[in-house]
Amino acid sequence: MIERFAFFLTFLPGLILGLTLHEASHAYASAALGDNLAKDKGRLTLNPLKHLSLLGTLALFILGFGWAKPVPVNPFNYQNPKKDYLLSSLAGPASNLAICVISALLIRMSGINSFEQEAGIWVSILIGTYFVNAILAVINLMPIPPLDGSKIWPCIIPGVKLVMPAKVTMGSYLALVMLVVTGAIEPVILSLLTFFKSALFFGV
């Protein structure tokens, strides 16, 4: 039990950092592109308390998964709705990918070149940060509301509406929760972990 809790703690800093920077990136990108809705809601900040959801944080400890508060965006405030909505939606996954790359570089610089080597607490946290943000970056590209992919792909595919009806969004959200709760999404997560585990020490 203690080992499991310690293992969980190595992932927690990376998760908080990843969720915070993810949502903040959406807010800053949206404001830069002409939509001040996130700014008016106080989301133009790197303060985790402004981005983390109480319910999402509790779910993390109870169910093993969690979420942050989505950044409010009005794509019709942009000068070029499709292009700008695409850029603001990509900002979140891009921030997670950046954290992932920086973490990987720091891990490699530490001298650790396999998971069989004993790592100190800081390197363990870096490894947790790497995996968490790699998964956040990929999962958020899935075309399922409320994930970013549901906003990204309509900007790319001709004829698709930018904003989905609320009923579709809610139904997709419940379906996503069920995938996590029932464990149906676990094979996807495990495959991603295996891929990124190989990628981390590729060429060593």
C-alpha positions as CSV (number, residue, x, y, z in Angstrom):
1,M,0.0,0.0,0.0
2,I,2.8,2.4,0.9
3,E,4.8,1.5,-2.2
4,R,1.6,2.1,-4.4
5,F,1.1,5.5,-2.7
6,A,4.7,6.5,-3.3
7,F,4.4,5.4,-6.9
8,F,1.3,7.5,-7.3
9,L,3.1,10.5,-5.8
10,T,5.8,10.3,-8.5
11,F,3.1,10.9,-11.1
12,L,1.2,13.6,-9.3
13,P,3.5,16.6,-9.9
14,G,3.6,15.9,-13.6
15,L,-0.1,15.5,-13.7
16,I,-0.7,18.8,-12.0
17,L,1.8,20.5,-14.2
18,G,0.4,18.9,-17.3
19,L,-3.2,19.8,-16.6
20,T,-2.4,23.3,-15.5
21,L,-0.2,24.1,-18.5
22,H,-2.6,22.4,-20.9
23,E,-5.6,24.6,-19.9
24,A,-3.4,27.7,-19.5
25,S,-2.1,27.2,-23.0
26,H,-5.7,27.1,-24.4
27,A,-6.5,30.3,-22.5
28,Y,-3.3,32.2,-23.7
29,A,-3.6,31.0,-27.3
30,S,-7.3,31.9,-27.4
31,A,-6.7,35.4,-26.0
32,A,-3.8,36.0,-28.4
33,L,-6.1,35.0,-31.3
34,G,-8.8,37.5,-30.3
35,D,-11.2,35.6,-27.9
36,N,-11.1,37.2,-24.4
37,L,-13.7,34.8,-22.9
38,A,-11.0,32.8,-21.0
39,K,-9.4,36.1,-19.9
40,D,-12.7,37.4,-18.6
41,K,-13.2,34.2,-16.6
42,G,-9.8,34.6,-14.9
43,R,-8.1,31.7,-16.7
44,L,-5.2,33.6,-18.1
45,T,-2.9,32.3,-15.3
46,L,-0.5,29.5,-14.4
47,N,-2.1,29.1,-11.0
48,P,-3.2,25.4,-10.7
49,L,-6.1,26.4,-8.5
50,K,-7.7,28.3,-11.3
51,H,-7.6,25.3,-13.7
52,L,-8.0,22.1,-11.5
53,S,-11.5,20.8,-10.9
54,L,-12.5,19.8,-7.4
55,L,-14.6,16.9,-8.7
56,G,-11.9,16.0,-11.2
57,T,-9.2,15.9,-8.5
58,L,-11.4,13.8,-6.2
59,A,-12.0,11.4,-9.1
60,L,-8.2,11.1,-9.6
61,F,-7.8,9.8,-6.0
62,I,-10.9,7.6,-6.0
63,L,-11.2,6.3,-9.5
64,G,-7.6,6.7,-10.8
65,F,-8.4,9.3,-13.4
66,G,-9.2,13.0,-13.3
67,W,-9.7,16.1,-15.3
68,A,-9.3,19.9,-15.2
69,K,-11.8,22.6,-15.8
70,P,-12.2,23.2,-19.5
71,V,-11.2,26.7,-20.7
72,P,-14.3,28.5,-22.1
73,V,-13.8,29.5,-25.8
74,N,-16.0,31.2,-28.3
75,P,-14.6,30.4,-31.8
76,F,-16.8,33.0,-33.4
77,N,-14.8,35.7,-31.7
78,Y,-11.8,34.8,-33.9
79,Q,-11.1,36.6,-37.1
80,N,-10.6,33.3,-38.8
81,P,-12.8,30.8,-36.8
82,K,-11.6,27.5,-38.3
83,K,-7.9,28.3,-38.4
84,D,-7.8,30.1,-35.0
85,Y,-10.0,27.5,-33.3
86,L,-7.6,24.8,-34.6
87,L,-4.6,26.7,-33.2
88,S,-6.1,27.3,-29.8
89,S,-7.3,23.7,-29.5
90,L,-3.8,22.4,-30.5
91,A,-2.2,24.6,-27.8
92,G,-3.1,22.2,-25.0
93,P,-1.7,18.9,-26.4
94,A,1.3,20.9,-27.7
95,S,2.1,22.0,-24.2
96,N,1.9,18.4,-22.9
97,L,4.2,17.3,-25.8
98,A,6.7,20.1,-24.9
99,I,6.7,18.9,-21.2
100,C,7.2,15.4,-22.4
101,V,10.2,16.3,-24.6
102,I,11.8,18.4,-21.9
103,S,11.3,15.6,-19.3
104,A,12.9,13.1,-21.6
105,L,15.9,15.3,-22.2
106,L,16.4,15.8,-18.5
107,I,16.1,12.0,-17.8
108,R,18.7,11.3,-20.5
109,M,21.0,14.0,-19.1
110,S,20.7,12.3,-15.6
111,G,22.6,9.3,-16.9
112,I,19.6,6.9,-16.5
113,N,19.4,4.8,-19.6
114,S,17.1,1.9,-18.6
115,F,14.2,1.3,-16.2
116,E,16.3,-1.4,-14.5
117,Q,18.6,1.3,-13.1
118,E,17.8,2.7,-9.6
119,A,16.6,6.3,-9.9
120,G,16.4,9.0,-7.3
121,I,13.2,10.7,-6.3
122,W,13.7,13.6,-8.8
123,V,14.4,11.4,-11.7
124,S,11.4,9.2,-10.8
125,I,9.2,12.3,-10.8
126,L,10.7,13.3,-14.2
127,I,9.8,9.8,-15.5
128,G,6.3,10.1,-14.2
129,T,6.0,13.6,-15.7
130,Y,7.2,12.2,-19.1
131,F,4.6,9.4,-19.2
132,V,1.7,11.4,-17.9
133,N,2.2,14.2,-20.4
134,A,2.8,11.8,-23.3
135,I,-0.5,10.2,-22.6
136,L,-2.3,13.5,-22.1
137,A,-1.0,14.7,-25.4
138,V,-2.1,11.6,-27.3
139,I,-5.4,11.0,-25.6
140,N,-6.5,14.6,-26.1
141,L,-6.2,14.2,-29.8
142,M,-9.1,11.6,-29.8
143,P,-12.2,13.0,-31.5
144,I,-14.4,12.4,-28.5
145,P,-16.0,15.4,-26.6
146,P,-14.8,17.0,-24.4
147,L,-11.3,16.0,-25.5
148,D,-9.5,18.5,-27.8
149,G,-9.7,16.2,-30.7
150,S,-13.4,16.9,-31.0
151,K,-12.5,20.5,-31.6
152,I,-9.4,19.9,-33.8
153,W,-10.8,17.5,-36.3
154,P,-13.9,19.6,-37.2
155,C,-11.5,22.4,-38.2
156,I,-9.7,20.1,-40.6
157,I,-12.6,18.1,-42.1
158,P,-14.7,20.2,-44.5
159,G,-18.4,20.5,-43.8
160,V,-18.3,19.6,-40.1
161,K,-19.7,22.1,-37.6
162,L,-17.2,23.7,-35.2
163,V,-19.4,23.5,-32.2
164,M,-21.2,20.2,-31.4
165,P,-24.7,20.2,-29.8
166,A,-24.7,20.0,-26.0
167,K,-26.5,16.6,-26.0
168,V,-23.8,15.1,-28.2
169,T,-21.1,16.5,-26.0
170,M,-22.7,15.2,-22.8
171,G,-23.4,11.8,-24.3
172,S,-19.8,11.5,-25.5
173,Y,-18.5,12.6,-22.1
174,L,-20.5,9.9,-20.3
175,A,-19.2,7.3,-22.8
176,L,-15.6,8.4,-22.1
177,V,-16.2,8.1,-18.4
178,M,-17.6,4.6,-18.9
179,L,-14.6,3.6,-21.0
180,V,-12.3,4.6,-18.1
181,V,-14.5,3.2,-15.2
182,T,-15.0,-0.2,-17.0
183,G,-11.3,-0.4,-17.9
184,A,-12.1,-0.7,-21.6
185,I,-9.6,2.1,-22.3
186,E,-6.8,0.3,-20.4
187,P,-5.4,-1.6,-23.5
188,V,-5.0,1.8,-25.2
189,I,-3.2,3.3,-22.2
190,L,-0.9,0.2,-21.9
191,S,0.0,0.3,-25.5
192,L,0.9,4.0,-25.2
193,L,3.0,3.3,-22.1
194,T,4.9,0.6,-24.0
195,F,5.5,2.8,-27.0
196,F,6.7,5.8,-24.9
197,K,8.8,3.5,-22.7
198,S,10.6,2.3,-25.8
199,A,10.9,5.8,-27.2
200,L,12.5,7.2,-24.0
201,F,15.6,5.1,-24.3
202,F,15.6,4.6,-28.0
203,G,19.2,4.6,-29.4
204,V,20.8,3.9,-26.0
